[in-house]
């Protein structure tokens, strides 16, 4: 059984906006103000590390911990199992 190693989850601006239920423009303003971590691509686009984005949030709700618990819960799921589940849902 092959397990996939966890890898850095990089989000597009649109994906980060959808995750946080804000507009793309809001994410871009946060990038410009350096309020969220980001990587700038040679093409001029941005990628936002998901874990860092969640960790940069402030407030009383620990979304980063919930995300980490979710990742831990499904850490032993293999690519084969995911493909089989997706194929069964088609």
Secondary structure, DSSP 8 states (H G I E B T S, - for coil): ---------EE-HHHHHHHHT--HHHHHHHHHTT-S--EE-TTS-EEEEHHHHHHH--SS--HHHHHHHHHHHTTT--HHHHHHHHHHH-
